[in-house]
Amino acid sequence: MKYLKLPERLKTIAGYIEKNAMVADVGTDHGLLPVYLAQNRMASGIIATDVSPESLKSALRTAEKYNVTDMITFKVASGLANADETKIDTIIAAGMGGETIMEILKEALWTKKPDIKLILQPQSKTDELCRWLHTNGYAIHDAELTRDNGKIYTVILAGGGKTKARLEPEMQLLTIIKEKRDPLFADYLADQITRTRKAAESMAKSKKPDKKSIAQKQKKLEELMKFSG
């Protein structure tokens, strides 16, 4: 049997999935992760959803190629719409913007249940997602960096509940990653510092600079610099 090889980003996500989990891969795209889970008997149930019928057809073709169509349920759906929450304990939302992940969770309040595991991999607005999770009944439990095709991605493990950390949510995320001695942390931090500094400088040079926004960026930059010591 030919086995599917996952790219590093998806391999990191797969590492957070517990044996015999009931998994929903939201926005599955080509269906690589569900097929991998099926081939390796890593889940007791697998649902692959996508808002795009064409993407779901692509996922189905991937499953057919590796002979695992009978182990995966395919659904055209927006987020977790019409999902049977009794058949899901692990939700994957990866390869999409942080704002999209927020919208998916807003429409599925049952994801706050303590027995639901969220594995999130935002392509953008990671800070905003962390803050949203913190203020909407979710806690960040773990995080890890992974490099794929030269780009560093953040994988977040979250769930319903309140965090015990007193740090700002985005700083809590950095603390988790640093304390794990993640080998990609230095590169990730340097990129965050550069982006934040450029954003602050750009705001300051605008025709109508927003002093409050500039101050927020400067504060974030100061907090980021503390991690480089």
C-alpha positions in Angstrom: 0.0 0.0 0.0 1.2 3.5 -0.9 1.2 5.8 2.1 0.6 9.6 1.9 3.4 11.8 3.2 2.3 14.9 5.0 4.0 18.3 4.6 5.6 19.5 7.9 2.7 21.9 8.8 0.1 19.1 8.7 2.5 16.7 10.3 2.7 19.0 13.3 -1.1 19.2 13.5 -1.4 15.4 13.3 0.9 15.2 16.3 -1.8 16.7 18.5 -4.4 14.2 17.6 -5.1 11.5 20.2 -5.5 7.9 19.3 -9.2 7.0 18.5 -10.2 10.7 18.3 -13.4 11.7 16.5 -12.0 14.3 14.1 -13.6 17.1 12.0 -11.2 18.7 9.6 -12.8 22.0 8.7 -11.8 23.5 5.4 -10.1 20.3 4.4 -9.1 21.5 0.9 -7.3 18.5 -0.7 -8.0 16.2 2.2 -4.4 15.3 3.0 -4.8 15.2 6.7 -8.0 13.1 6.8 -6.4 10.6 4.4 -3.3 10.4 6.5 -5.3 9.8 9.7 -7.3 7.1 8.0 -4.3 5.3 6.5 -2.6 5.3 9.9 -5.7 4.3 11.8 -5.3 7.4 14.1 -8.9 8.2 14.5 -12.2 6.4 15.2 -14.1 8.8 13.0 -13.1 11.4 10.4 -15.3 14.1 8.9 -13.8 16.3 6.2 -15.7 19.5 5.3 -15.2 22.4 3.0 -17.4 25.2 1.8 -16.2 24.6 -1.7 -17.7 21.7 -3.6 -14.7 21.6 -5.9 -12.3 21.4 -3.0 -14.3 18.6 -1.5 -14.2 16.7 -4.8 -10.4 17.1 -4.7 -10.4 15.6 -1.2 -12.5 12.7 -2.3 -10.1 12.0 -5.2 -7.2 12.0 -2.7 -9.1 9.5 -0.5 -9.8 7.3 -3.6 -6.2 7.4 -4.6 -5.2 5.9 -1.2 -8.3 3.6 -0.9 -9.7 5.2 2.3 -13.0 6.7 1.1 -15.0 4.3 3.4 -13.2 5.7 6.4 -14.0 9.4 5.9 -17.3 11.3 5.8 -17.2 14.2 3.3 -19.5 17.2 3.7 -19.9 20.4 1.8 -20.5 22.8 4.7 -19.6 26.3 5.9 -17.5 25.7 9.0 -19.2 23.4 11.5 -22.7 24.1 10.2 -25.0 21.1 10.8 -22.2 19.2 12.4 -23.3 16.4 14.8 -21.4 17.4 17.9 -22.0 14.0 19.5 -19.6 12.6 16.9 -16.8 15.1 17.2 -14.2 15.6 20.0 -11.4 17.1 17.9 -11.7 20.0 15.6 -9.0 21.1 13.1 -9.2 24.5 11.6 -6.0 25.0 9.6 -4.7 26.9 6.6 -7.1 29.8 6.9 -7.1 33.3 8.3 -7.5 33.8 12.0 -10.7 35.8 11.4 -12.2 32.8 9.6 -11.4 30.6 12.5 -13.1 33.0 14.8 -16.2 33.1 12.6 -16.3 29.2 12.6 -16.2 29.1 16.4 -18.7 31.9 16.8 -21.2 29.8 14.9 -20.6 26.7 17.0 -20.8 27.5 20.7 -20.7 23.8 21.6 -17.0 23.9 20.8 -16.5 25.4 24.3 -17.3 22.1 25.9 -14.4 20.9 28.1 -14.1 17.6 26.2 -13.6 19.3 22.8 -10.0 19.8 21.5 -9.3 22.6 19.1 -6.2 22.4 16.9 -5.9 25.7 15.1 -3.3 26.9 12.6 -4.0 30.4 11.5 -2.4 31.8 8.3 -2.9 35.4 9.6 -4.1 37.5 12.5 -2.7 35.1 15.1 -2.6 37.8 17.8 -6.2 38.7 17.2 -7.2 35.0 17.3 -5.4 34.6 20.7 -7.2 37.6 22.1 -10.6 36.4 20.8 -10.1 33.0 22.3 -9.2 34.5 25.7 -12.3 36.8 25.8 -14.8 34.3 24.5 -14.4 31.3 26.8 -11.5 29.4 25.4 -8.0 28.8 26.8 -4.7 28.1 25.0 -3.2 24.9 26.3 -0.2 24.4 24.0 1.5 25.8 20.9 4.2 24.8 18.5 6.1 26.3 15.6 6.7 24.4 12.3 8.5 25.4 9.1 7.1 24.4 5.8 8.4 25.6 2.4 10.5 28.3 4.2 7.6 29.7 6.2 7.0 29.4 9.9 3.5 28.5 11.0 2.0 28.5 14.5 -0.1 25.5 15.6 -2.3 26.2 18.7 -4.0 23.7 20.9 -7.0 25.2 22.6 -10.3 24.3 24.3 -13.1 25.6 26.4 -12.2 27.2 29.7 -10.3 30.1 31.3 -6.5 30.4 31.1 -4.6 30.8 34.4 -2.0 33.0 32.8 -2.1 36.7 33.6 -0.2 37.7 30.4 -1.8 39.2 27.4 -3.0 36.2 25.2 -0.5 36.8 22.4 2.4 37.0 25.0 1.1 33.8 26.6 1.5 32.1 23.3 5.1 33.3 22.9 5.8 32.2 26.5 4.5 28.7 25.8 6.7 28.4 22.7 9.8 29.8 24.4 9.5 27.6 27.4 9.3 24.5 25.2 12.7 25.6 23.8 11.2 25.5 20.3 14.2 25.6 17.8 12.2 28.0 15.6 11.5 30.5 18.3 14.4 32.8 17.6 13.5 33.1 13.9 9.8 33.5 14.7 10.4 36.2 17.3 12.8 38.1 15.0 10.0 38.2 12.4 7.4 39.4 14.8 9.7 42.2 16.0 10.4 43.3 12.5 6.8 43.3 11.5 5.7 45.2 14.6 8.4 47.8 14.2 7.6 48.4 10.5 3.9 48.7 11.4 4.6 51.3 14.0 6.9 53.2 11.7 4.3 53.1 8.9 1.6 54.4 11.2 3.8 57.2 12.5 4.5 58.4 8.9 0.8 58.4 7.8 -0.9 61.7 7.1 -3.2 61.3 10.0 -1.3 59.2 12.6 -3.5 57.4 15.2 -1.6 58.0 18.4 -3.5 55.2 20.3 -2.7 52.6 17.6 0.9 53.7 17.5 1.2 53.4 21.3 -0.3 49.9 21.1 2.3 48.9 18.6 5.1 50.4 20.6 3.9 48.6 23.7 3.8 45.3 21.8 7.3 45.9 20.5 8.6 46.5 24.0 7.0 43.3 25.2 8.4 41.3 22.2 11.9 42.7 22.9 11.7 41.2 26.4 11.6 37.7 24.9 14.9 38.3 23.1 16.9 38.6 26.3 
